[in-house]
Amino acid sequence: MNKFLVFDMDGTIADLYGVDGWLDDIHARDAHPYAEARPLVDMEKLNDILNQLKEFGWYIVVTSWLAKGSTKAYDTAVRKAKREWLEAFGFPYDEIHLVKYGTTKADCTRKYGGRQVLFDDNAKVRNGWHLGEAIDATEMMEYLATLL
Ligand SMILES: [Mg+2]
């Protein structure tokens, strides 16, 4: 069976909302808050767990929204910042979907079927997930440990 772990970024692994002035910067189409966001968890620990889970056949996906009310140029800048952030912290993903704000996340990976566990800080997004469990960001590390 296909097994997927699907990660949100902002508010789940990246503390975008903890960056000073993040909303003003986003309104000004400045991608810096995405680059400057600190990790919300110990990334070394998270990566270690994910690398173990990959050996057990889990496939790691990032599905993250772009900025609300964005432009093409700003989307490009935000995509670059998000990819660089993941790279900087060595996040071991297999696949990435950086999609328009509000996109139904299940649409990105539904075609794969199997069991798909979503980690997301947004309750509305979690409630709209029907491909497997939907776990709140605050319970992410605990939940992952149960899969080992
Ligand atoms: Mg989020």
Backbone and ligand atoms as CSV (ligand in chain L), in Angstrom:
chain,resi,resn,atom,element,x,y,z
A,1,MET,N,N,0.842,-1.201,0.000
A,1,MET,CA,C,0.000,0.000,0.000
A,1,MET,C,C,0.880,1.256,0.000
A,2,ASN,N,N,0.412,2.253,-0.721
A,2,ASN,CA,C,1.129,3.528,-0.703
A,2,ASN,C,C,0.894,4.234,0.626
A,3,LYS,N,N,1.988,4.786,1.177
A,3,LYS,CA,C,1.890,5.487,2.455
A,3,LYS,C,C,2.534,6.862,2.299
A,4,PHE,N,N,1.790,7.897,2.634
A,4,PHE,CA,C,2.265,9.260,2.428
A,4,PHE,C,C,2.164,10.071,3.704
A,5,LEU,N,N,3.178,10.889,3.951
A,5,LEU,CA,C,3.124,11.886,5.016
A,5,LEU,C,C,3.146,13.231,4.309
A,6,VAL,N,N,2.083,14.008,4.489
A,6,VAL,CA,C,1.930,15.267,3.757
A,6,VAL,C,C,2.061,16.429,4.745
A,7,PHE,N,N,3.039,17.287,4.523
A,7,PHE,CA,C,3.332,18.375,5.454
A,7,PHE,C,C,2.965,19.735,4.905
A,8,ASP,N,N,2.260,20.493,5.730
A,8,ASP,CA,C,2.082,21.922,5.509
A,8,ASP,C,C,3.393,22.587,5.933
A,9,MET,N,N,3.617,23.815,5.531
A,9,MET,CA,C,4.805,24.526,6.010
A,9,MET,C,C,4.448,25.601,7.052
A,10,ASP,N,N,3.756,26.655,6.636
A,10,ASP,CA,C,3.529,27.822,7.503
A,10,ASP,C,C,2.662,27.474,8.706
A,11,GLY,N,N,3.237,27.618,9.885
A,11,GLY,CA,C,2.499,27.322,11.109
A,11,GLY,C,C,2.578,25.855,11.505
A,12,THR,N,N,3.217,25.038,10.647
A,12,THR,CA,C,3.342,23.608,10.948
A,12,THR,C,C,4.804,23.234,11.167
A,13,ILE,N,N,5.645,23.498,10.177
A,13,ILE,CA,C,7.083,23.280,10.409
A,13,ILE,C,C,7.852,24.605,10.398
A,14,ALA,N,N,7.291,25.627,9.744
A,14,ALA,CA,C,7.959,26.939,9.670
A,14,ALA,C,C,7.121,27.976,10.424
A,15,ASP,N,N,7.771,28.722,11.309
A,15,ASP,CA,C,7.057,29.689,12.142
A,15,ASP,C,C,6.907,31.034,11.433
A,16,LEU,N,N,6.231,31.008,10.294
A,16,LEU,CA,C,6.013,32.243,9.527
A,16,LEU,C,C,5.348,33.310,10.390
A,17,TYR,N,N,4.336,32.889,11.158
A,17,TYR,CA,C,3.545,33.853,11.925
A,17,TYR,C,C,4.290,34.388,13.145
A,18,GLY,N,N,5.465,33.836,13.386
A,18,GLY,CA,C,6.295,34.332,14.474
A,18,GLY,C,C,7.321,35.353,13.999
A,19,VAL,N,N,7.361,35.596,12.684
A,19,VAL,CA,C,8.315,36.576,12.141
A,19,VAL,C,C,7.737,37.976,12.321
A,20,ASP,N,N,8.507,38.866,12.907
A,20,ASP,CA,C,8.060,40.240,13.133
A,20,ASP,C,C,7.608,40.884,11.825
A,21,GLY,N,N,6.410,41.390,11.803
A,21,GLY,CA,C,5.923,42.124,10.625
A,21,GLY,C,C,5.621,41.260,9.418
A,22,TRP,N,N,5.393,39.964,9.642
A,22,TRP,CA,C,5.208,39.054,8.503
A,22,TRP,C,C,4.048,39.449,7.583
A,23,LEU,N,N,2.943,39.917,8.182
A,23,LEU,CA,C,1.768,40.204,7.361
A,23,LEU,C,C,1.981,41.465,6.517
A,24,ASP,N,N,2.599,42.472,7.136
A,24,ASP,CA,C,2.908,43.695,6.375
A,24,ASP,C,C,3.854,43.369,5.223
A,25,ASP,N,N,4.833,42.525,5.502
A,25,ASP,CA,C,5.799,42.146,4.454
A,25,ASP,C,C,5.095,41.415,3.310
A,26,ILE,N,N,4.179,40.527,3.668
A,26,ILE,CA,C,3.467,39.779,2.628
A,26,ILE,C,C,2.593,40.722,1.804
A,27,HIS,N,N,1.949,41.670,2.480
A,27,HIS,CA,C,1.137,42.654,1.742
A,27,HIS,C,C,2.013,43.498,0.817
A,28,ALA,N,N,3.261,43.691,1.227
A,28,ALA,CA,C,4.200,44.472,0.402
A,28,ALA,C,C,4.924,43.574,-0.602
A,29,ARG,N,N,4.498,42.299,-0.687
A,29,ARG,CA,C,5.091,41.339,-1.627
A,29,ARG,C,C,6.585,41.150,-1.390
A,30,ASP,N,N,6.911,41.054,-0.135
A,30,ASP,CA,C,8.291,40.807,0.278
A,30,ASP,C,C,8.342,39.359,0.789
A,31,ALA,N,N,9.202,38.544,0.186
A,31,ALA,CA,C,9.233,37.113,0.521
A,31,ALA,C,C,10.121,36.792,1.727
A,32,HIS,N,N,10.734,37.819,2.306
A,32,HIS,CA,C,11.668,37.554,3.406
A,32,HIS,C,C,11.111,36.761,4.585
A,33,PRO,N,N,9.855,37.018,4.997
A,33,PRO,CA,C,9.366,36.240,6.159
A,33,PRO,C,C,9.401,34.734,5.916
A,34,TYR,N,N,9.208,34.321,4.688
A,34,TYR,CA,C,9.246,32.878,4.389
A,34,TYR,C,C,10.659,32.324,4.563
A,35,ALA,N,N,11.627,33.161,4.241
A,35,ALA,CA,C,13.023,32.735,4.372
A,35,ALA,C,C,13.477,32.788,5.824
A,36,GLU,N,N,12.945,33.784,6.559
A,36,GLU,CA,C,13.434,34.021,7.921
A,36,GLU,C,C,12.716,33.208,8.990
A,37,ALA,N,N,11.628,32.577,8.611
A,37,ALA,CA,C,10.855,31.806,9.591
A,37,ALA,C,C,11.749,30.772,10.267
A,38,ARG,N,N,11.617,30.687,11.579
A,38,ARG,CA,C,12.382,29.679,12.317
A,38,ARG,C,C,11.588,28.370,12.309
A,39,PRO,N,N,12.276,27.257,12.428
A,39,PRO,CA,C,11.543,25.988,12.500
A,39,PRO,C,C,10.701,25.944,13.774
A,40,LEU,N,N,9.560,25.275,13.715
A,40,LEU,CA,C,8.697,25.128,14.884
A,40,LEU,C,C,9.038,23.884,15.689
A,41,VAL,N,N,9.840,23.024,15.098
A,41,VAL,CA,C,10.261,21.812,15.802
A,41,VAL,C,C,11.759,21.638,15.611
A,42,ASP,N,N,12.321,20.709,16.346
A,42,ASP,CA,C,13.728,20.364,16.193
A,42,ASP,C,C,13.877,19.651,14.842
A,43,MET,N,N,14.418,20.363,13.854
A,43,MET,CA,C,14.444,19.813,12.494
A,43,MET,C,C,15.358,18.601,12.379
A,44,GLU,N,N,16.391,18.583,13.199
A,44,GLU,CA,C,17.294,17.428,13.157
A,44,GLU,C,C,16.537,16.164,13.582
A,45,LYS,N,N,15.749,16.325,14.624
A,45,LYS,CA,C,14.955,15.215,15.136
A,45,LYS,C,C,13.882,14.808,14.120
A,46,LEU,N,N,13.207,15.815,13.574
A,46,LEU,CA,C,12.161,15.542,12.586
A,46,LEU,C,C,12.749,14.823,11.370
A,47,ASN,N,N,13.853,15.339,10.855
A,47,ASN,CA,C,14.469,14.725,9.671
A,47,ASN,C,C,14.904,13.294,9.957
A,48,ASP,N,N,15.398,13.080,11.163
A,48,ASP,CA,C,15.847,11.748,11.545
A,48,ASP,C,C,14.671,10.766,11.538
A,49,ILE,N,N,13.554,11.190,12.104
A,49,ILE,CA,C,12.352,10.336,12.108
A,49,ILE,C,C,11.882,10.085,10.682
A,50,LEU,N,N,11.853,11.145,9.873
A,50,LEU,CA,C,11.352,10.993,8.496
A,50,LEU,C,C,12.253,10.082,7.673
A,51,ASN,N,N,13.546,10.201,7.878
A,51,ASN,CA,C,14.459,9.326,7.130
A,51,ASN,C,C,14.261,7.858,7.527
A,52,GLN,N,N,13.953,7.639,8.800
A,52,GLN,CA,C,13.646,6.264,9.227
A,52,GLN,C,C,12.346,5.787,8.596
A,53,LEU,N,N,11.341,6.665,8.603
A,53,LEU,CA,C,10.035,6.283,8.048
A,53,LEU,C,C,10.121,6.031,6.542
A,54,LYS,N,N,10.999,6.770,5.869
A,54,LYS,CA,C,11.182,6.538,4.425
A,54,LYS,C,C,11.682,5.113,4.179
A,55,GLU,N,N,12.493,4.635,5.079
A,55,GLU,CA,C,12.996,3.264,4.935
A,55,GLU,C,C,11.893,2.239,5.127
A,56,PHE,N,N,10.843,2.651,5.858
A,56,PHE,CA,C,9.681,1.772,6.031
A,56,PHE,C,C,8.655,1.982,4.922
A,57,GLY,N,N,9.016,2.758,3.911
A,57,GLY,CA,C,8.145,2.906,2.748
A,57,GLY,C,C,7.250,4.130,2.732
A,58,TRP,N,N,7.425,5.020,3.714
A,58,TRP,CA,C,6.640,6.258,3.701
A,58,TRP,C,C,7.241,7.215,2.683
A,59,TYR,N,N,6.364,7.914,2.001
A,59,TYR,CA,C,6.743,8.874,0.978
A,59,TYR,C,C,6.442,10.263,1.555
A,60,ILE,N,N,7.387,11.179,1.441
A,60,ILE,CA,C,7.244,12.489,2.112
A,60,ILE,C,C,6.865,13.573,1.100
A,61,VAL,N,N,5.765,14.243,1.416
A,61,VAL,CA,C,5.248,15.278,0.513
A,61,VAL,C,C,5.115,16.606,1.265
A,62,VAL,N,N,5.411,17.697,0.599
A,62,VAL,CA,C,5.113,19.030,1.129
A,62,VAL,C,C,3.992,19.608,0.280
A,63,THR,N,N,2.909,20.013,0.932
A,63,THR,CA,C,1.815,20.679,0.217
A,63,THR,C,C,1.517,21.973,0.961
A,64,SER,N,N,1.887,23.072,0.350
A,64,SER,CA,C,1.855,24.357,1.039
A,64,SER,C,C,1.266,25.432,0.133
A,65,TRP,N,N,0.453,26.297,0.758
A,65,TRP,CA,C,-0.176,27.381,-0.007
A,65,TRP,C,C,0.802,28.531,-0.216
A,66,LEU,N,N,0.609,29.209,-1.334
A,66,LEU,CA,C,1.312,30.466,-1.592
A,66,LEU,C,C,0.537,31.580,-0.871
A,67,ALA,N,N,1.026,32.812,-0.971
A,67,ALA,CA,C,0.407,33.911,-0.231
A,67,ALA,C,C,-0.985,34.235,-0.762
A,68,LYS,N,N,-1.827,34.672,0.157
A,68,LYS,CA,C,-3.188,35.093,-0.180
A,68,LYS,C,C,-3.108,36.334,-1.083
A,69,GLY,N,N,-3.932,36.383,-2.110
A,69,GLY,CA,C,-3.981,37.553,-2.992
A,69,GLY,C,C,-2.657,37.855,-3.649
A,70,SER,N,N,-1.970,36.797,-4.090
A,70,SER,CA,C,-0.621,36.960,-4.616
A,70,SER,C,C,-0.604,37.400,-6.083
A,71,THR,N,N,0.589,37.603,-6.597
A,71,THR,CA,C,0.807,37.893,-8.017
A,71,THR,C,C,1.739,36.812,-8.545
A,72,LYS,N,N,1.869,36.711,-9.840
A,72,LYS,CA,C,2.767,35.718,-10.430
A,72,LYS,C,C,4.191,35.920,-9.944
A,73,ALA,N,N,4.627,37.170,-9.935
A,73,ALA,CA,C,6.010,37.481,-9.542
A,73,ALA,C,C,6.228,37.126,-8.068
A,74,TYR,N,N,5.228,37.435,-7.230
A,74,TYR,CA,C,5.389,37.141,-5.811
A,74,TYR,C,C,5.340,35.629,-5.572
A,75,ASP,N,N,4.498,34.938,-6.319
A,75,ASP,CA,C,4.465,33.474,-6.218
A,75,ASP,C,C,5.848,32.887,-6.506
A,76,THR,N,N,6.489,33.405,-7.522
A,76,THR,CA,C,7.827,32.919,-7.899
A,76,THR,C,C,8.809,33.139,-6.750
A,77,ALA,N,N,8.745,34.333,-6.145
A,77,ALA,CA,C,9.655,34.654,-5.042
A,77,ALA,C,C,9.367,33.772,-3.822
A,78,VAL,N,N,8.086,33.551,-3.546
A,78,VAL,CA,C,7.713,32.746,-2.372
A,78,VAL,C,C,8.084,31.278,-2.601
A,79,ARG,N,N,7.869,30.799,-3.820
A,79,ARG,CA,C,8.269,29.411,-4.134
A,79,ARG,C,C,9.756,29.218,-3.881
A,80,LYS,N,N,10.543,30.180,-4.345
A,80,LYS,CA,C,11.998,30.102,-4.190
A,80,LYS,C,C,12.357,30.108,-2.695
A,81,ALA,N,N,11.742,31.002,-1.941
A,81,ALA,CA,C,12.042,31.103,-0.502
A,81,ALA,C,C,11.663,29.808,0.218
A,82,LYS,N,N,10.532,29.230,-0.135
A,82,LYS,CA,C,10.090,27.997,0.533
A,82,LYS,C,C,11.016,26.822,0.207
A,83,ARG,N,N,11.386,26.711,-1.062
A,83,ARG,CA,C,12.299,25.634,-1.446
A,83,ARG,C,C,13.657,25.786,-0.761
A,84,GLU,N,N,14.122,27.035,-0.677
A,84,GLU,CA,C,15.415,27.277,-0.026
A,84,GLU,C,C,15.341,26.993,1.469
A,85,TRP,N,N,14.199,27.301,2.061
A,85,TRP,CA,C,14.015,27.028,3.491
A,85,TRP,C,C,14.113,25.522,3.749
A,86,LEU,N,N,13.412,24.748,2.939
A,86,LEU,CA,C,13.418,23.283,3.104
A,86,LEU,C,C,14.820,22.722,2.909
A,87,GLU,N,N,15.495,23.279,1.930
A,87,GLU,CA,C,16.858,22.852,1.635
A,87,GLU,C,C,17.791,23.183,2.803
A,88,ALA,N,N,17.648,24.406,3.330
A,88,ALA,CA,C,18.516,24.870,4.419
A,88,ALA,C,C,18.386,23.960,5.642
A,89,PHE,N,N,17.170,23.463,5.880
A,89,PHE,CA,C,16.963,22.611,7.050
A,89,PHE,C,C,16.999,21.124,6.698
A,90,GLY,N,N,17.356,20.826,5.463
A,90,GLY,CA,C,17.549,19.430,5.063
A,90,GLY,C,C,16.299,18.575,5.097
A,91,PHE,N,N,15.133,19.203,4.905
A,91,PHE,CA,C,13.875,18.453,4.995
A,91,PHE,C,C,13.815,17.407,3.874
A,92,PRO,N,N,13.662,16.126,4.229
A,92,PRO,CA,C,13.837,15.049,3.232
A,92,PRO,C,C,12.578,14.718,2.430
A,93,TYR,N,N,12.046,15.709,1.716
A,93,TYR,CA,C,10.797,15.453,0.975
A,93,TYR,C,C,11.067,14.805,-0.374
A,94,ASP,N,N,10.065,14.061,-0.847
A,94,ASP,CA,C,10.144,13.407,-2.153
A,94,ASP,C,C,9.412,14.210,-3.214
A,95,GLU,N,N,8.441,14.988,-2.759
A,95,GLU,CA,C,7.571,15.682,-3.713
A,95,GLU,C,C,7.074,16.966,-3.078
A,96,ILE,N,N,6.878,17.997,-3.891
A,96,ILE,CA,C,6.416,19.271,-3.323
A,96,ILE,C,C,5.340,19.898,-4.195
A,97,HIS,N,N,4.323,20.448,-3.510
A,97,HIS,CA,C,3.249,21.176,-4.191
A,97,HIS,C,C,3.145,22.538,-3.525
A,98,LEU,N,N,3.534,23.572,-4.228
A,98,LEU,CA,C,3.387,24.938,-3.726
A,98,LEU,C,C,2.256,25.552,-4.546
A,99,VAL,N,N,1.093,25.642,-3.915
A,99,VAL,CA,C,-0.139,25.904,-4.670
A,99,VAL,C,C,-0.863,27.157,-4.180
A,100,LYS,N,N,-1.724,27.657,-5.025
A,100,LYS,CA,C,-2.514,28.849,-4.765
A,100,LYS,C,C,-3.196,28.769,-3.397
A,101,TYR,N,N,-3.233,29.880,-2.707
A,101,TYR,CA,C,-3.891,29.972,-1.401
A,101,TYR,C,C,-5.324,29.452,-1.497
A,102,GLY,N,N,-5.692,28.561,-0.611
A,102,GLY,CA,C,-7.057,28.063,-0.583
A,102,GLY,C,C,-7.283,26.780,-1.368
A,103,THR,N,N,-6.261,26.339,-2.112
A,103,THR,CA,C,-6.383,25.081,-2.867
A,103,THR,C,C,-6.765,23.929,-1.924
A,104,THR,N,N,-7.654,23.059,-2.369
A,104,THR,CA,C,-7.980,21.858,-1.612
A,104,THR,C,C,-6.750,20.955,-1.642
A,105,LYS,N,N,-6.141,20.761,-0.490
A,105,LYS,CA,C,-4.865,20.044,-0.480
A,105,LYS,C,C,-4.976,18.607,-0.982
A,106,ALA,N,N,-6.116,17.983,-0.726
A,106,ALA,CA,C,-6.291,16.596,-1.179
A,106,ALA,C,C,-6.189,16.487,-2.704
A,107,ASP,N,N,-6.499,17.567,-3.404
A,107,ASP,CA,C,-6.432,17.531,-4.873
A,107,ASP,C,C,-5.003,17.280,-5.383
A,108,CYS,N,N,-4.017,17.620,-4.575
A,108,CYS,CA,C,-2.616,17.499,-5.014
A,108,CYS,C,C,-2.131,16.052,-5.051
A,109,THR,N,N,-2.671,15.204,-4.180
A,109,THR,CA,C,-2.132,13.840,-4.077
A,109,THR,C,C,-3.202,12.751,-4.078
A,110,ARG,N,N,-4.459,13.135,-4.284
A,110,ARG,CA,C,-5.556,12.161,-4.248
A,110,ARG,C,C,-5.305,10.990,-5.194
A,111,LYS,N,N,-4.735,11.307,-6.365
A,111,LYS,CA,C,-4.518,10.297,-7.415
A,111,LYS,C,C,-3.671,9.114,-6.936
A,112,TYR,N,N,-2.874,9.304,-5.906
A,112,TYR,CA,C,-2.012,8.211,-5.439
A,112,TYR,C,C,-2.748,7.168,-4.604
A,113,GLY,N,N,-3.870,7.575,-4.010
A,113,GLY,CA,C,-4.601,6.650,-3.151
A,113,GLY,C,C,-3.790,6.280,-1.922
A,114,GLY,N,N,-4.030,5.082,-1.400
A,114,GLY,CA,C,-3.286,4.615,-0.233
A,114,GLY,C,C,-3.672,5.372,1.026
A,115,ARG,N,N,-2.766,5.368,1.990
A,115,ARG,CA,C,-2.991,6.065,3.258
A,115,ARG,C,C,-2.172,7.352,3.232
A,116,GLN,N,N,-2.841,8.468,3.406
A,116,GLN,CA,C,-2.170,9.759,3.353
A,116,GLN,C,C,-2.452,10.544,4.627
A,117,VAL,N,N,-1.408,10.743,5.427
A,117,VAL,CA,C,-1.545,11.462,6.696
A,117,VAL,C,C,-1.118,12.910,6.487
A,118,LEU,N,N,-2.011,13.837,6.841
A,118,LEU,CA,C,-1.717,15.267,6.698
A,118,LEU,C,C,-1.333,15.870,8.042
A,119,PHE,N,N,-0.304,16.732,8.030
A,119,PHE,CA,C,0.070,17.513,9.207
A,119,PHE,C,C,-0.162,18.978,8.853
A,120,ASP,N,N,-1.081,19.621,9.584
A,120,ASP,CA,C,-1.443,20.993,9.218
A,120,ASP,C,C,-1.976,21.726,10.436
A,121,ASP,N,N,-1.612,22.998,10.567
A,121,ASP,CA,C,-2.061,23.788,11.719
A,121,ASP,C,C,-3.465,24.359,11.495
A,122,ASN,N,N,-3.973,24.262,10.269
A,122,ASN,CA,C,-5.246,24.888,9.925
A,122,ASN,C,C,-6.392,23.869,10.061
A,123,ALA,N,N,-7.290,24.121,11.023
A,123,ALA,CA,C,-8.368,23.169,11.319
A,123,ALA,C,C,-9.281,22.968,10.109
A,124,LYS,N,N,-9.507,24.033,9.358
A,124,LYS,CA,C,-10.375,23.938,8.182
A,124,LYS,C,C,-9.754,23.010,7.141
A,125,VAL,N,N,-8.454,23.144,6.981
A,125,VAL,CA,C,-7.747,22.276,6.029
A,125,VAL,C,C,-7.798,20.829,6.512
A,126,ARG,N,N,-7.593,20.643,7.808
A,126,ARG,CA,C,-7.642,19.278,8.363
A,126,ARG,C,C,-9.026,18.670,8.174
A,127,ASN,N,N,-10.055,19.485,8.406
A,127,ASN,CA,C,-11.422,18.973,8.264
A,127,ASN,C,C,-11.750,18.617,6.818
A,128,GLY,N,N,-11.080,19.241,5.882
A,128,GLY,CA,C,-11.342,18.968,4.468
A,128,GLY,C,C,-10.519,17.812,3.923
A,129,TRP,N,N,-9.728,17.205,4.776
A,129,TRP,CA,C,-8.844,16.122,4.350
A,129,TRP,C,C,-9.560,14.784,4.507
A,130,HIS,N,N,-9.554,13.975,3.500
A,130,HIS,CA,C,-10.307,12.709,3.592
A,130,HIS,C,C,-9.489,11.563,3.022
A,131,LEU,N,N,-8.149,11.724,2.993
A,131,LEU,CA,C,-7.293,10.688,2.398
A,131,LEU,C,C,-6.606,9.841,3.462
A,132,GLY,N,N,-6.899,10.187,4.723
A,132,GLY,CA,C,-6.254,9.493,5.837
A,132,GLY,C,C,-6.379,10.388,7.055
A,133,GLU,N,N,-5.565,10.164,8.070
A,133,GLU,CA,C,-5.622,10.993,9.265
A,133,GLU,C,C,-5.195,12.428,8.954
A,134,ALA,N,N,-5.721,13.369,9.727
A,134,ALA,CA,C,-5.286,14.766,9.634
A,134,ALA,C,C,-4.870,15.178,11.042
A,135,ILE,N,N,-3.596,15.497,11.205
A,135,ILE,CA,C,-3.019,15.723,12.529
A,135,ILE,C,C,-2.657,17.198,12.697
A,136,ASP,N,N,-3.033,17.759,13.845
A,136,ASP,CA,C,-2.684,19.148,14.146
A,136,ASP,C,C,-1.165,19.252,14.303
A,137,ALA,N,N,-0.633,20.372,13.864
A,137,ALA,CA,C,0.810,20.595,13.905
A,137,ALA,C,C,1.393,20.367,15.305
A,138,THR,N,N,0.633,20.747,16.337
A,138,THR,CA,C,1.148,20.638,17.704
A,138,THR,C,C,1.316,19.173,18.142
A,139,GLU,N,N,0.659,18.263,17.421
A,139,GLU,CA,C,0.759,16.833,17.774
A,139,GLU,C,C,1.628,16.059,16.801
A,140,MET,N,N,2.298,16.784,15.909
A,140,MET,CA,C,3.046,16.158,14.817
A,140,MET,C,C,4.157,15.200,15.283
A,141,MET,N,N,5.016,15.686,16.176
A,141,MET,CA,C,6.160,14.869,16.585
A,141,MET,C,C,5.705,13.609,17.326
A,142,GLU,N,N,4.730,13.806,18.199
A,142,GLU,CA,C,4.198,12.667,18.960
A,142,GLU,C,C,3.599,11.627,18.018
A,143,TYR,N,N,2.845,12.110,17.047
A,143,TYR,CA,C,2.188,11.199,16.111
A,143,TYR,C,C,3.228,10.439,15.281
A,144,LEU,N,N,4.221,11.169,14.786
A,144,LEU,CA,C,5.253,10.527,13.941
A,144,LEU,C,C,5.954,9.407,14.710
A,145,ALA,N,N,6.193,9.662,15.988
A,145,ALA,CA,C,6.888,8.663,16.811
A,145,ALA,C,C,6.082,7.363,16.871
A,146,THR,N,N,4.758,7.479,16.794
A,146,THR,CA,C,3.932,6.267,16.863
A,146,THR,C,C,4.055,5.421,15.586
A,147,LEU,N,N,4.550,6.013,14.515
A,147,LEU,CA,C,4.676,5.283,13.250
A,147,LEU,C,C,5.975,4.478,13.164
A,148,LEU,N,N,6.910,4.803,14.077
A,148,LEU,CA,C,8.223,4.129,14.016
A,148,LEU,C,C,8.128,2.681,14.494
L,1,MG,MG,MG,-0.358,26.341,7.783
